[in-house]
Amino acid sequence: MKILFHPNREDIELTSVLYALSDPIRLRIVTTIVRSGEQPCGHFDIPVVKSTMTHHVRTLREAGVLNVRKQGTQHFLTVRADDLNTRFPGLLAAIIRPEALI
């Protein structure tokens, strides 16, 4: 089984996080997860092909925004809110629409 790379908390860089969140589709993925909690990768109603979705998830994961947990053939996505808030206090609240944080 392939091991997915997740940067350590202290290795998460602001420029990488901001780049990852600058794309509207990636921002929509993160907003959905913040609002609803952990989601399987196939849950999102986003009009892109599977390979493009994989690219977006990989970009978010490698930037330190998402944690991807494998369970069988499924990939479950969670936002690394604690890590991001520790590294960059208030960043998620400033970027994600306020109604998503309720």
C-alpha positions in Angstrom: 0.0 0.0 0.0 1.3 3.4 -1.0 2.0 5.7 2.0 0.7 9.2 1.4 2.9 12.2 2.3 1.6 14.6 4.9 3.9 17.4 6.0 4.6 17.7 9.7 2.9 20.6 11.5 6.2 22.6 11.7 6.9 22.1 8.0 3.6 23.5 6.8 4.4 26.7 4.9 2.0 29.7 4.5 2.7 30.1 0.8 1.8 26.5 0.1 -1.4 26.7 2.1 -2.4 30.0 0.4 -1.6 28.5 -3.0 -3.6 25.4 -2.3 -6.6 27.5 -1.1 -6.4 29.9 -4.0 -8.2 27.6 -6.4 -12.1 27.8 -6.2 -12.5 24.1 -6.5 -10.0 23.3 -3.7 -11.6 26.1 -1.6 -15.0 24.4 -2.1 -13.6 21.0 -1.1 -12.2 22.5 2.2 -15.3 24.5 2.9 -17.5 21.4 2.5 -15.3 19.4 4.9 -15.2 22.2 7.4 -19.0 22.4 7.3 -19.7 18.6 7.3 -16.7 16.9 8.9 -14.7 14.0 7.4 -15.9 13.1 3.9 -15.0 10.3 1.5 -13.3 11.5 -1.6 -16.2 10.5 -3.9 -18.7 12.5 -1.9 -18.1 15.9 -3.5 -20.4 17.1 -6.3 -17.8 18.9 -8.2 -17.9 18.9 -12.1 -14.4 17.6 -12.7 -13.0 14.2 -13.8 -11.6 11.8 -11.2 -7.9 12.6 -12.1 -8.5 16.3 -11.7 -10.1 15.7 -8.3 -7.1 13.5 -7.3 -4.8 16.4 -8.3 -6.8 18.9 -6.1 -6.8 16.5 -3.1 -3.0 15.9 -3.6 -2.3 19.6 -3.7 -4.3 20.2 -0.5 -2.7 17.2 1.2 0.9 18.1 0.3 0.3 21.7 1.4 -0.8 20.5 4.8 -4.4 21.5 4.5 -6.0 18.1 4.4 -5.4 14.8 6.0 -6.2 11.8 3.8 -7.0 8.5 5.6 -7.2 5.3 3.6 -9.7 2.7 4.7 -9.9 -0.2 2.2 -10.4 1.4 -1.2 -11.9 4.6 0.2 -10.0 7.8 0.9 -11.5 9.9 3.7 -10.6 13.6 3.9 -10.4 15.9 6.9 -9.1 19.4 7.3 -6.0 19.7 9.5 -7.7 22.6 11.4 -5.7 22.2 14.6 -2.4 22.1 12.8 -3.3 25.1 10.6 -4.6 27.1 13.6 -1.5 26.4 15.6 0.8 27.4 12.7 -1.3 30.3 11.4 -3.9 31.4 14.0 -7.1 32.6 12.4 -6.1 31.7 8.9 -9.0 29.3 8.3 -11.5 31.7 9.8 -10.2 34.5 7.5 -10.3 32.4 4.3 -13.3 30.2 4.8 -16.7 31.9 4.5 -18.0 32.5 8.1 -21.2 30.5 7.6 -19.2 27.4 6.8 -17.5 27.5 10.3 -20.9 27.3 12.1 
